[in-house]
């Protein structure tokens, strides 16, 4: 007869990890998870709990702090209740959630679909959670590079010297300000992605540093003129030597793998070896895997994806522009736009410009134009003040104050903004407008200045699309979308990022 395993120690460690008995309101379980209702989730030591033998993972969902145990969950739950006291148990809730999760598991295709859906949501959440902390800096860098291109531009046929020479120290300094986040993007992503996963941010940054180390960048530059061989040659197959500046996805996967390896090493290595050997082994192995295997594959796929989307937008430019311009802010109100952020990120990483983001820029202007119409038409002082502030915010690239403050409360105003941005997107798509920076809306005008050529047709496409969006969105809201006799509808709550 198999000996019964004692789970009392594991139960005690989990309870201590969630903040002790005094931080637990109640505890239930499903078929794989302990589900705590905690007084304060911030007290819980998630990393400590994840590293316990017998714990598979930790999730936060449905107002619960969920510790994934697996098939032994009932045994661990029984021991936990012994230590917490039966007053912390809720047998009816436990029976209900076990029945619900069991029923879900019995629906084979539905269970697989749910698993895939949750995995996809987790992936998108990880990507956007890794990138959102540096979006502001990306926008600032794009504007800086656009303005620098403007300052160094020479107009053909006009005998006017540029304000800044491209050979000057001033140019070099400003260019470094605009370029640094793109050149060292793998290091930035290493920090933010590791923080998102709760792993060691220094290990993440170091792996990113390996990918953009000057010696490797010099090797790539040498390869361009035929001076440097591939990283590795196996028979007739060469592992290509690539530049990882501007890249995102190779680093995101690297941090994910590093987090898994870090957790594994902490589990198998004794405490006195962890300080040195966890970072040593993790950096060595994951950097090698990234440079020789996953990095080249991901960059290859990223290039195919970027060029595929570019081809689609080129072929169906007016239609794509009209549709994307017309519906994008609908995605914003549900928080779904973050799931599309990787499209623009991949464009910048592979092409260094984006057709997609150029269309998105008009959608911010459309909502700003619509709320501006309300601010100028209304006789309500509070609504006017709110509308002016929301207009400035939208024209600066942040539409949430306009959408949740006014436009969704008067649904026609929101629709007016969509109409305006649909026509702006049509113009952008029709003429294939490109965007070199992250910042959009009116404040992002410098993002439409070609870093190599200065002001070219793309800037005029942006200007024409933005003017049309502003005029159409404003007129639609002013004459159809709003009047002071309208009653406010209940606005949607602003969704959280995935």
Long-range contacts (C-beta under 8 A, 24 or more apart in sequence): 5-72, 5-75, 7-54, 7-72, 7-75, 7-76, 7-78, 7-79, 8-79, 8-82, 8-83, 10-52, 10-53, 10-54, 10-55, 10-76, 10-79, 11-76, 11-79, 11-80, 11-82, 11-83, 12-79, 12-83, 13-49, 13-52, 14-49, 14-52, 14-55, 14-67, 14-76, 14-80, 15-80, 15-83, 15-84, 17-44, 17-45, 17-46, 17-48, 17-49, 17-52, 18-43, 18-44, 18-45, 18-49, 18-65, 18-67, 19-43, 19-44, 21-83, 21-84, 21-85, 21-88, 24-84, 24-88, 25-88, 26-88, 26-89, 26-90, 26-93, 27-77, 27-80, 27-81, 27-84, 27-88, 27-89, 27-90, 28-89, 28-90, 28-93, 28-94, 28-97, 29-73, 29-74, 29-77, 29-94, 29-97, 29-98, 30-73, 30-94, 30-97, 30-98, 30-100, 30-101, 31-73, 31-98, 31-101, 31-102, 31-105, 32-68, 32-69, 32-70, 32-71, 32-73, 32-101, 33-59, 33-66, 33-67, 33-68, 33-69, 33-73, 34-66, 34-67, 34-69, 34-73, 34-76, 34-77, 34-80, 35-64, 35-65, 35-66, 35-97, 36-64, 36-65, 36-66, 36-67, 37-63, 37-64, 37-65, 38-65, 41-65, 46-198, 47-198, 50-198, 50-263, 51-263, 51-266, 51-267, 53-267, 121-498, 124-338, 124-339, 124-342, 124-498, 125-497, 125-498, 126-193, 126-196, 126-197, 126-252, 126-256, 127-252, 127-341, 127-342, 128-338, 128-339, 128-341, 128-342, 128-497, 128-498, 129-192, 129-196, 129-497, 129-498, 130-189, 130-192, 130-193, 130-196, 130-252, 130-255, 131-189, 131-192, 131-248, 131-341, 131-345, 132-338, 132-497, 133-192, 133-195, 134-181, 134-185, 134-188, 134-189, 134-192, 135-438, 137-181, 137-188, 138-181, 138-348, 138-437, 138-438, 139-397, 139-437, 139-438, 139-439, 139-444, 140-439, 141-177, 141-178, 141-179, 141-180, 141-181, 141-182, 141-437, 141-438, 142-178, 142-436, 142-437, 142-438, 142-439, 142-444, 142-446, 142-447, 143-437, 143-439, 143-443, 143-444, 143-446, 143-447, 144-174, 144-177, 144-178, 144-446, 145-175, 145-178, 145-179, 145-436, 145-437, 145-446, 145-451, 146-436, 146-437, 146-445, 146-446, 146-447, 146-448, 146-449, 146-451, 147-446, 147-449, 148-174, 148-175, 148-178, 148-451, 149-449, 149-450, 149-451, 149-452, 149-453, 149-454, 150-446, 150-449, 150-454, 150-455, 152-454, 153-453, 153-454, 153-455, 154-454, 182-245, 182-246, 182-348, 183-212, 183-245, 183-246, 184-208, 184-212, 184-245, 185-212, 185-245, 185-246, 185-247, 185-248, 185-251, 185-349, 186-211, 186-212, 186-244, 186-245, 186-247, 186-250, 186-251, 187-212, 189-248, 189-251, 189-252, 189-255, 190-251, 190-254, 190-255, 193-251, 193-252, 193-255, 193-256, 194-255, 194-258, 194-259, 197-255, 197-256, 197-259, 198-259, 199-255, 199-258, 199-259, 199-262, 199-263, 200-258, 200-262, 200-278, 200-279, 200-282, 202-279, 203-258, 203-262, 203-278, 203-279, 203-282, 203-283, 204-254, 204-255, 204-258, 206-279, 206-283, 207-251, 207-254, 207-255, 207-258, 207-283, 207-286, 207-287, 207-290, 208-251, 208-254, 210-283, 210-287, 210-290, 210-291, 211-244, 211-247, 211-250, 211-251, 211-254, 211-287, 211-290, 211-291, 211-295, 212-244, 212-245, 216-241, 217-243, 217-245, 231-291, 231-292, 232-292, 239-292, 239-296, 240-296, 242-295, 242-296, 242-299, 244-295, 244-299, 246-348, 246-349, 246-350, 246-352, 247-295, 247-299, 247-302, 247-349, 248-342, 248-345, 248-346, 248-349, 249-298, 249-302, 249-342, 249-346, 249-349, 250-290, 250-294, 250-295, 250-298, 250-299, 251-290, 253-290, 253-294, 253-298, 254-286, 254-287, 254-289, 254-290, 254-294, 254-295, 257-286, 257-289, 257-294, 258-282, 258-283, 258-286, 261-285, 261-286, 299-350, 302-346, 302-349, 302-350, 303-350, 305-346, 305-350, 306-346, 306-347, 306-349, 306-350, 306-351, 307-350, 307-351, 309-343, 309-347, 309-355, 309-356, 310-347, 310-351, 310-355, 313-355, 313-356, 313-359, 313-429, 313-432, 314-355, 314-432, 316-429, 317-429, 317-430, 317-431, 317-432, 318-426, 318-429, 318-430, 319-429, 320-359, 320-425, 320-429, 321-359, 321-425, 321-426, 321-427, 321-428, 321-429, 321-430, 322-422, 322-423, 322-425, 322-426, 322-429, 323-422, 323-425, 324-356, 324-359, 324-360, 324-363, 324-425, 324-429, 325-359, 325-362, 325-363, 325-366, 325-421, 325-422, 325-423, 325-424, 325-425, 325-426, 325-428, 325-429, 325-469, 326-418, 326-419, 326-421, 326-422, 326-425, 327-418, 328-359, 328-360, 328-363, 328-421, 329-363, 329-366, 329-367, 329-399, 329-403, 329-414, 329-417, 329-418, 329-421, 330-418, 332-399, 332-400, 332-403, 333-403, 333-408, 333-492, 333-495, 334-495, 335-494, 335-495, 335-496, 335-497, 335-498, 338-497, 338-498, 339-498, 344-438, 348-438, 352-436, 353-434, 353-435, 353-436, 354-434, 354-435, 355-429, 355-432, 355-433, 355-434, 355-435, 357-435, 357-438, 357-440, 358-428, 358-433, 358-434, 358-435, 358-448, 358-458, 358-461, 358-462, 359-425, 359-428, 359-429, 359-433, 360-440, 361-428, 361-435, 361-440, 361-441, 361-444, 361-447, 361-462, 361-465, 361-466, 362-420, 362-421, 362-424, 362-425, 362-428, 362-465, 362-466, 362-469, 363-399, 363-417, 363-418, 363-421, 363-424, 363-425, 364-394, 364-395, 364-397, 364-398, 364-399, 364-421, 364-440, 364-441, 365-394, 365-395, 365-420, 365-421, 365-424, 365-441, 365-442, 365-466, 365-469, 365-470, 365-473, 366-416, 366-417, 366-418, 366-419, 366-420, 366-421, 366-422, 366-424, 366-469, 366-472, 366-473, 367-394, 367-399, 367-402, 367-403, 367-407, 367-414, 367-417, 367-421, 367-473, 368-393, 368-394, 368-395, 368-399, 368-402, 368-417, 368-441, 368-442, 368-470, 368-473, 369-417, 369-420, 369-469, 369-470, 369-471, 369-472, 369-473, 369-474, 369-477, 370-402, 370-407, 370-413, 370-414, 370-416, 370-417, 370-420, 370-473, 370-474, 370-476, 370-477, 370-481, 371-402, 371-405, 371-406, 371-407, 371-413, 371-417, 371-477, 372-474, 373-413, 373-416, 373-473, 373-474, 373-475, 373-476, 373-477, 373-478, 373-481, 373-482, 374-406, 374-410, 374-413, 374-477, 374-481, 374-482, 376-478, 377-478, 377-482, 377-483, 377-484, 378-482, 378-484, 379-484, 380-484, 394-441, 395-441, 395-442, 395-443, 396-441, 396-442, 396-443, 397-439, 397-440, 397-441, 397-443, 397-444, 400-494, 404-491, 404-492, 404-493, 404-494, 408-489, 408-491, 408-492, 409-488, 409-489, 409-490, 409-491, 410-481, 410-482, 410-486, 410-488, 410-489, 411-489, 412-477, 412-480, 412-481, 412-482, 412-486, 413-477, 413-481, 413-482, 415-476, 415-481, 416-473, 416-476, 416-477, 416-480, 416-481, 417-473, 417-477, 419-472, 419-473, 419-476, 420-468, 420-469, 420-470, 420-471, 420-472, 420-473, 420-474, 420-476, 421-469, 421-473, 423-468, 423-469, 423-472, 424-465, 424-466, 424-468, 424-469, 424-472, 425-465, 427-461, 427-464, 427-465, 427-468, 428-461, 428-462, 428-465, 431-457, 431-461, 432-461, 433-458, 433-461, 433-462, 433-465, 434-458, 435-462, 442-466
